[in-house]
Amino acid sequence: MINLVLPESLEKMRSDIKAIAFSLLRPIARKYDEAEHVTPVELEVLRRRPSEGKKNKKDKKTPPEKDTGMLPSTNLATIIALEEMCWGDVPLTSSIPGYGIGNAAIAAVGTEEQKEKFGGKYTAFAITEPGAGSDTGSLVTTAVLDGDEWVLNGEKIFVSAAERCEAIVVWATIDPSAGKAGIKSFIVEKGTPGLTLDHLERKMGFKASDTGAFVIKDCRIPRENILGDPEIKKSKTEGFRGVMKTFDNTRPIVATQSVGVSRAALDFTKEKIEEDGVRLDYNQSPNSLSSVEKEYYLMEAHLEAMRLLIWRAAWMADNDQFNTLEASMSKAKAGRYGTLITQKCCDILGPLGFSEEYLPEKWMRDAKVMDIFEGTGQIQHLIVARNIMKLSSRELR
Ligand SMILES: Cc1cc2nc3c(=O)[nH]c(=O)nc-3n(C[C@H](O)[C@H](O)[C@H](O)COP(=O)(O)OP(=O)(O)OC[C@H]3O[C@@H](n4cnc5c(N)ncnc54)[C@H](O)[C@@H]3O)c2cc1C
């Protein structure tokens, strides 16, 4: 069973990372909110080294920590570290070179050779197309095998890390008549002829992240750059499930972004209401709470629920348990409540929550996207319902 007492090593890591978030990210958060599309050079010191993936592999073989009996936890450790970084700033955390969503995809479904070759490259993830967002099964980018190369054609929009990445995991169909079963993912290195960055998006929030659109025209990549099985499975969705597996790892990560930004907003709000004379006393009777106190406690309770759902999903992934339901539950709850908490904090703060002198208005803008990417809140609810009711995507849409 999950043990909520963290091992000493994770507690130490948590406080070390909070110090980095406080000293490195917070001071430049506003700068890169204003300078959209400018590369945050300060993040270079955090660039992922190619050897780090190998270190994780070795860690898995080490025995459980004595103080908790927990298995060494790649996903859970990532989640705990990420919450601290996201407390500092989410779009900057998402812009740390080397930690793209494509890296998570390669880690989840890549072969040892692919991990070795591409593990050290900053890798983006391109599914979304002008006609395919939530319904990923309707994408029209194609990949056709020609000798020893795949030839890709299509268009991808809203790709995070579009400009700064070194490679992209591109979703494409190898047989449009096969529906979802024909969808595969491919590693395309930046600089490959036929892959063109068309433009960068201007956004409401999450501005430090370079989101962009690609045109892919007769783009040739080596045959071995396909992720997963190149065969179209007889079972209609078997192959597609393979590529969807990435989301079981990445949805708790995006959910954690919501936890980080919500906690930042709550901490700031607490500081300001305490300066105004509100004393948060957890022993007080509910009947004597002021409206602000009551709202604050409720938000804290939601934050705790968000975190616990995420920890469960991450713990299950670490222990090789099927966690699609739990990953989507965590994303549904965190995406929605991250939006609500950051907005409510701005309400409580009044003019301080609206002023660009402080960060809460930025946190409110940033939080919105966490309920959109990696599957919107509505889509997470659908996945949860399908899993509980044992219905297929065709039966419940
Ligand atoms: C800043 C940012 C970064 C992004 N980064 C990436 C990236 O790196 N890679 C990538 O591939 N994509 C990325 N995206 C795209 C993102 O994943 C999509 O926007 C998202 O999946 C939603 O797709 P859509 O925009 O086409 O909306 P649509 O699918 O058109 O949905 C519009 C609305 O309808 C709702 N809806 C759709 N279908 C249903 C249904 N069956 N039942 C109920 N409601 C439904 C949705 O919840 C939503 O509210 C990014 C987006 C943003 C804003």
The ligand as an ORCA input file, in Angstrom:
! r2SCAN-3c Opt
* xyz 0 1
  C      -0.069     26.213    -24.518
  C      -0.427     24.932    -25.185
  C       0.547     23.974    -25.360
  C       0.241     22.783    -26.033
  N       1.232     21.850    -26.221
  C       0.959     20.750    -26.983
  C       2.012     19.840    -27.330
  O       3.165     19.973    -26.894
  N       1.714     18.822    -28.166
  C       0.456     18.618    -28.676
  O       0.261     17.675    -29.424
  N      -0.562     19.453    -28.343
  C      -0.347     20.511    -27.521
  N      -1.356     21.388    -27.210
  C      -2.692     21.149    -27.765
  C      -3.662     20.586    -26.735
  O      -3.294     19.295    -26.356
  C      -5.070     20.670    -27.358
  O      -5.418     22.028    -27.424
  C      -6.089     19.892    -26.558
  O      -5.872     18.521    -26.680
  C      -7.531     20.208    -26.987
  O      -7.678     20.047    -28.347
  P      -8.343     21.199    -29.229
  O      -7.653     22.472    -28.882
  O      -8.359     20.774    -30.635
  O      -9.811     21.325    -28.679
  P     -11.078     20.494    -29.138
  O     -10.774     19.040    -29.154
  O     -11.611     21.103    -30.386
  O     -12.074     20.774    -27.931
  C     -12.754     22.017    -27.765
  C     -13.643     21.888    -26.529
  O     -14.589     20.797    -26.700
  C     -14.472     19.864    -25.646
  N     -14.701     18.513    -26.154
  C     -14.108     17.925    -27.216
  N     -14.555     16.667    -27.373
  C     -15.435     16.440    -26.363
  C     -16.242     15.325    -25.966
  N     -16.206     14.166    -26.631
  N     -17.041     15.458    -24.866
  C     -17.079     16.637    -24.180
  N     -16.349     17.729    -24.519
  C     -15.538     17.630    -25.583
  C     -13.064     20.034    -25.127
  O     -12.954     19.593    -23.790
  C     -12.866     21.537    -25.265
  O     -13.426     22.179    -24.153
  C      -1.086     22.563    -26.505
  C      -2.078     23.523    -26.294
  C      -1.763     24.689    -25.650
  C      -2.853     25.708    -25.446
*
